[in-house]
Amino acid sequence: MSAIGLIALLACPSRVELHAHRPTPVRHRSRRPVAIAIQGDVVMSAADTILRRAPYASAFAVVGVKAVLADLLAQTRERRLQPVGARVVTCDDLSCEEIEVAAPYCARRTLAFLLYGGIYQGCFQHWLFNRMLPALVGEGSDLRTVLSKVAVDQLILTPFLCLPAAYLFKALAFGYGARLALRRYLADARRDLLAKYWALWTPVQCLTFGVVPPQWRIAFVAAVSFFWLIVLSSITARSDPPPLD
């Protein structure tokens, strides 16, 4: 120890001792990210258990609710872009004016998408993706098996079952016949329906059959089809097409 340090220690020993033994502050890391991660794992584990134990009920609930929300969003968008409604005259003590009343939401149209989403896209597609297609072309996730499943889904099931089903469910909700429903479907398919479907769903179904676990396939498809059903709801709401040749 230097002479200066020795003098300082003798002159004021308490201050030097306190300075020498001052505890180093401990910094505690926030535990919030860890807690959030744990909660996320618990939620995912619970969801996985439900999807495994009640696949058809969960498929109907998830996809049906999604279909209803997609249709309501589509109707809201249509009301903003093309407001169609009755005109009424309102008067007060000074003047009268004509105002336009927006068309109400179509409950039957929403019902049609609830049935289509819950029954076909939910329950039937769960059986289709996880039972029929694996039995038909195999259960592997190799490139050949995945492309075979996508080809069957896009080239056979989509034009002859998936999309016609949407028009038939709408006919059931609105009370018109299957012949008119199929006539509408064929007209829309000739226009742009199939092209839009294939552009979106071909790459999506490659992920569905190649990457996504079987119990999560319907939930994954439901997440993507939320945006597709907005498009489909608008397409099926077009006015009646002219008779086919």
C-alpha positions as CSV (number, residue, x, y, z in Angstrom):
1,M,0.0,0.0,0.0
2,S,1.3,3.5,-0.8
3,A,2.0,6.1,1.8
4,I,-0.9,8.2,0.6
5,G,-3.3,5.3,0.9
6,L,-2.1,4.4,4.3
7,I,-2.6,8.0,5.5
8,A,-6.2,8.0,4.1
9,L,-7.0,4.7,5.8
10,L,-5.8,6.0,9.1
11,A,-7.6,9.3,8.8
12,C,-11.0,7.9,7.7
13,P,-11.2,4.2,8.0
14,S,-15.0,3.9,7.9
15,R,-15.4,5.6,4.5
16,V,-12.7,3.4,2.9
17,E,-14.2,0.3,4.3
18,L,-17.7,1.2,3.1
19,H,-16.4,2.0,-0.3
20,A,-14.4,-1.3,-0.5
21,H,-17.4,-3.5,0.5
22,R,-20.2,-1.8,-1.4
23,P,-22.3,-4.5,-2.9
24,T,-22.6,-4.7,-6.7
25,P,-26.2,-4.1,-7.8
26,V,-27.9,-7.2,-9.3
27,R,-29.8,-6.7,-12.5
28,H,-32.9,-8.9,-12.8
29,R,-33.9,-9.9,-16.3
30,S,-37.6,-9.5,-17.1
31,R,-39.4,-12.8,-16.9
32,R,-42.3,-11.7,-19.1
33,P,-41.0,-13.2,-22.4
34,V,-40.5,-16.5,-20.6
35,A,-44.0,-16.4,-19.2
36,I,-45.5,-15.6,-22.6
37,A,-43.6,-18.4,-24.2
38,I,-44.8,-20.9,-21.6
39,Q,-48.4,-19.7,-22.0
40,G,-48.1,-20.0,-25.8
41,D,-46.9,-23.6,-25.4
42,V,-49.8,-24.4,-23.1
43,V,-52.3,-23.0,-25.6
44,M,-50.8,-24.9,-28.5
45,S,-50.7,-28.1,-26.5
46,A,-54.4,-27.7,-25.5
47,A,-55.4,-26.9,-29.1
48,D,-53.5,-29.9,-30.4
49,T,-55.3,-32.1,-27.9
50,I,-58.7,-30.8,-28.9
51,L,-57.9,-31.3,-32.6
52,R,-56.9,-34.9,-32.0
53,R,-59.8,-35.9,-29.7
54,A,-62.6,-34.1,-31.5
55,P,-61.5,-33.6,-35.1
56,Y,-64.9,-33.3,-36.7
57,A,-66.5,-31.1,-34.1
58,S,-63.5,-28.8,-34.0
59,A,-63.3,-28.7,-37.8
60,F,-67.0,-27.6,-38.0
61,A,-66.6,-25.0,-35.3
62,V,-63.4,-23.4,-36.6
63,V,-64.2,-23.4,-40.3
64,G,-67.9,-22.5,-39.8
65,V,-67.1,-19.4,-37.7
66,K,-64.4,-18.5,-40.2
67,A,-66.8,-18.8,-43.1
68,V,-69.4,-16.6,-41.4
69,L,-66.8,-13.9,-40.6
70,A,-65.5,-14.0,-44.2
71,D,-69.0,-13.5,-45.6
72,L,-69.9,-10.7,-43.3
73,L,-66.7,-8.9,-44.3
74,A,-67.4,-9.5,-48.0
75,Q,-71.0,-8.1,-47.6
76,T,-69.6,-5.0,-45.7
77,R,-67.1,-4.4,-48.5
78,E,-69.8,-4.7,-51.2
79,R,-72.1,-2.3,-49.3
80,R,-69.4,0.3,-49.3
81,L,-68.4,-0.1,-53.0
82,Q,-71.9,-0.5,-54.4
83,P,-74.5,0.8,-52.0
84,V,-77.9,-0.4,-53.1
85,G,-81.0,0.2,-51.1
86,A,-84.4,1.8,-51.0
87,R,-84.9,5.6,-51.1
88,V,-87.2,7.1,-48.5
89,V,-88.5,10.6,-48.0
90,T,-88.1,12.1,-44.5
91,C,-89.7,15.4,-43.6
92,D,-89.4,17.9,-40.8
93,D,-91.2,21.2,-40.1
94,L,-89.2,23.0,-42.7
95,S,-88.4,20.7,-45.6
96,C,-88.3,17.2,-47.0
97,E,-85.4,15.2,-48.3
98,E,-84.9,11.9,-50.0
99,I,-82.3,9.6,-48.4
100,E,-81.0,6.2,-49.4
101,V,-81.2,3.4,-47.0
102,A,-78.5,0.8,-47.3
103,A,-79.5,-2.7,-48.2
104,P,-79.6,-5.0,-45.1
105,Y,-77.2,-7.8,-44.6
106,C,-78.3,-11.1,-46.2
107,A,-78.7,-13.6,-43.5
108,R,-79.4,-16.5,-45.9
109,R,-76.2,-15.8,-47.7
110,T,-74.3,-16.0,-44.4
111,L,-76.2,-19.2,-43.5
112,A,-75.1,-20.7,-46.8
113,F,-71.5,-20.1,-46.0
114,L,-71.9,-21.4,-42.5
115,L,-73.1,-24.7,-43.9
116,Y,-70.6,-24.8,-46.7
117,G,-67.7,-23.9,-44.3
118,G,-68.7,-26.2,-41.4
119,I,-69.9,-29.3,-43.3
120,Y,-67.9,-29.3,-46.5
121,Q,-64.7,-27.4,-45.7
122,G,-64.5,-28.6,-42.1
123,C,-65.9,-32.1,-41.6
124,F,-65.7,-33.5,-45.2
125,Q,-62.3,-32.1,-46.0
126,H,-60.9,-33.5,-42.7
127,W,-62.0,-37.0,-43.9
128,L,-60.8,-36.2,-47.4
129,F,-57.3,-34.9,-46.5
130,N,-56.6,-37.3,-43.7
131,R,-58.4,-40.5,-44.7
132,M,-59.3,-40.8,-48.4
133,L,-56.3,-39.2,-50.1
134,P,-53.7,-41.1,-47.9
135,A,-55.5,-44.3,-48.7
136,L,-55.6,-43.4,-52.4
137,V,-52.1,-42.1,-53.1
138,G,-50.2,-42.9,-49.9
139,E,-49.3,-41.3,-46.5
140,G,-45.8,-40.1,-47.2
141,S,-44.6,-36.5,-47.5
142,D,-42.2,-37.2,-50.4
143,L,-42.4,-35.0,-53.5
144,R,-44.2,-37.6,-55.6
145,T,-46.9,-38.3,-53.0
146,V,-47.5,-34.6,-52.3
147,L,-47.8,-33.7,-55.9
148,S,-50.2,-36.6,-56.5
149,K,-52.4,-35.4,-53.7
150,V,-52.3,-31.8,-55.0
151,A,-53.2,-33.0,-58.5
152,V,-56.2,-35.0,-57.3
153,D,-57.4,-32.1,-55.2
154,Q,-57.0,-29.4,-57.7
155,L,-57.9,-31.2,-61.0
156,I,-60.6,-33.6,-59.8
157,L,-62.1,-32.6,-56.5
158,T,-62.0,-28.8,-56.9
159,P,-63.9,-28.4,-60.2
160,F,-66.3,-31.4,-59.7
161,L,-67.0,-31.3,-56.0
162,C,-65.5,-28.5,-53.9
163,L,-66.7,-25.4,-55.8
164,P,-70.0,-26.8,-57.0
165,A,-70.8,-27.6,-53.3
166,A,-70.6,-23.9,-52.4
167,Y,-73.2,-23.1,-55.0
168,L,-75.5,-26.0,-53.9
169,F,-75.3,-24.9,-50.3
170,K,-76.3,-21.4,-51.3
171,A,-79.2,-22.8,-53.4
172,L,-80.3,-24.7,-50.3
173,A,-80.2,-21.5,-48.1
174,F,-82.0,-19.3,-50.7
175,G,-84.5,-22.0,-51.8
176,Y,-83.8,-22.3,-55.5
177,G,-83.0,-25.5,-57.4
178,A,-79.8,-27.3,-58.0
179,R,-80.0,-26.8,-61.7
180,L,-79.8,-23.0,-61.3
181,A,-77.0,-23.4,-58.8
182,L,-74.9,-25.4,-61.2
183,R,-75.7,-23.0,-64.1
184,R,-74.3,-20.2,-62.0
185,Y,-71.3,-22.3,-61.1
186,L,-70.5,-23.1,-64.7
187,A,-70.8,-19.5,-65.8
188,D,-68.4,-18.3,-63.0
189,A,-66.0,-21.1,-63.7
190,R,-65.8,-20.1,-67.3
191,R,-65.1,-16.5,-66.3
192,D,-62.5,-16.4,-63.6
193,L,-63.4,-18.7,-60.7
194,L,-61.2,-21.6,-61.4
195,A,-58.2,-19.5,-62.4
196,K,-58.4,-17.6,-59.1
197,Y,-58.8,-20.8,-57.1
198,W,-55.8,-22.6,-58.7
199,A,-53.6,-19.5,-58.4
200,L,-54.1,-19.5,-54.6
201,W,-54.6,-23.1,-53.7
202,T,-52.1,-25.0,-55.7
203,P,-49.1,-23.7,-53.7
204,V,-51.1,-23.7,-50.4
205,Q,-52.0,-27.4,-50.8
206,C,-48.4,-28.3,-51.4
207,L,-47.7,-27.0,-47.9
208,T,-50.9,-28.7,-46.6
209,F,-49.8,-32.1,-47.7
210,G,-46.0,-31.7,-47.5
211,V,-45.4,-29.8,-44.3
212,V,-48.5,-29.4,-42.0
213,P,-49.2,-32.2,-39.5
214,P,-52.4,-34.1,-40.2
215,Q,-54.3,-32.8,-37.1
216,W,-53.5,-29.2,-38.1
217,R,-54.4,-29.3,-41.8
218,I,-57.9,-28.1,-41.5
219,A,-56.9,-25.3,-39.2
220,F,-54.2,-24.3,-41.6
221,V,-56.6,-24.4,-44.6
222,A,-59.2,-22.5,-42.6
223,A,-56.7,-19.7,-42.0
224,V,-55.9,-19.3,-45.7
225,S,-59.5,-19.9,-46.9
226,F,-60.7,-16.9,-44.8
227,F,-59.4,-14.7,-47.5
228,W,-60.5,-17.0,-50.2
229,L,-64.1,-17.1,-49.0
230,I,-64.2,-13.3,-49.1
231,V,-63.4,-13.6,-52.9
232,L,-65.8,-16.6,-53.3
233,S,-68.6,-14.8,-51.4
234,S,-68.4,-11.8,-53.8
235,I,-68.2,-14.1,-56.9
236,T,-71.2,-16.1,-56.0
237,A,-73.2,-12.9,-55.2
238,R,-73.1,-11.8,-58.9
239,S,-76.3,-11.4,-60.7
240,D,-77.7,-14.4,-62.6
241,P,-75.6,-15.2,-65.6
242,P,-77.1,-15.5,-69.1
243,P,-78.2,-19.0,-70.2
244,L,-75.4,-21.2,-71.4
245,D,-75.3,-22.3,-75.0
